[in-house]
Amino acid sequence: MTKGSVRFDNVTKRFGAVVALKPLSLDIAPGTLVTLLGPSGCGKTTTLRLIAGLEAPTDGRILIGGEDVTHLSATYRAVSMVFQSYALFPHMTVAENVAYGLTVKRVPRAEARERAETGLEMVGLKGFGERLPSELSGGQQQRVAVARAIVLEPEVLLLDEPLSNLDAKLRRQVREEIRQIQQTLGLTAVYVTHDQEEAMAVSDRIIVMKNAEIAQEGTPGDLYDRPNSAFIADFIGDANLIDVEVTASGKETEIELLDHRLRVPLSGVSSGPAKMVLRPHQLRLSREPGPVTLPAEVGYAAYLGNSVQYTLNTPAGQVFAIMPPTANPFRQGDNLHLGFDKEDIRLVPA
């Protein structure tokens, strides 16, 4: 294990009778940004707090940089955390806020000031040191919080829902800046969010959690293209989950969808009921039937500028489709034919 690595060795956490984290083993490689993603109550924030030393595990071991820190308090761990609430001192200047952790560690005043200015320059706030937090926008305050964390030169940077207080456009900007800083400095970072788009935009690897354990982990592409369950397919991006029957499996898989019998290029699928996964952008709408199409009625149409979103009523259930805008978009009540390519089909257990 090298500097910046994080390892959980069969770690559990209980609060009385409540199991907040089931036995968890994971490895985070140095210099990577790994996101803990999942709905509220899934265990992601508990996992982050265990790395930070803000909670102690009930069982198991935690190692940072190869050192066993299981019983080491937060003060003595080589980690820094960026909080959801920014947690800036309103009576201190921006520079004093950034230098605060350094002064607590008794770094000489001149060195702390210099490192604070360097940190502010890294996050694009050079020249803002004498301002108060109240004189900054929400995005600028979040950058100050990031600067305060990175000047401590941590082995691991922890980010707890860092963008949740920002509007959508600003979230995109700040998440790009955080990712660039992480890559430039080669930091190991653990990022917690419930926003799947945010996770896919910043992560080398995503760990999706559900019910206090890992549901699936992998690169953003792995999770989007190869979900292992209906939960993952639906949670990572929009997905249509359609009931099918797997009737034969070998090098290819045969499925039955209403009155269609399709052979899809998938292997190792168990026979029986399954869910067919189709992403909204993989669907086609036409007024003419094709080789593999389902009848569909437009239940709702929404023009969003760069796309048109359709909710469709089909014999297989309600389907969501995203199409590029056209001069003559389909309208509510139109009867159409819904098509797709067999190569785009993914199957998950029913």
Secondary structure, 3 states (H helix, E strand, C coil): CCCCCEEEEEEEEEECCEEEEEEEEEEECCCCEEEEECCCCCCHHHHHHHHHCCCCCCEEEEEECCEECCCCCHHHCCEEEECCCCCCCCCCCHHHHHHHHHHHCCCCHHHHHHHHHHHHHHCCCCCCCCCCHHHCCHHHHHHHHHHHHHCCCCCEEEEECCCCCCCHHHHHHHHHHHHHHHHHHCCEEEEEECCHHHHHHHCCEEEEEECCEEEEEECHHHHHHCCCCHHHHHHCCCCEEEEEEEEEECCCEEEEECCEEEEECCCCCCCEEEEEEECHHHCEEECCCCCCEEEEEEEEEEECCCCEEEEEEECCEEEEEEECCCCCCCCCCCEEEEECCHHHCEEEEC
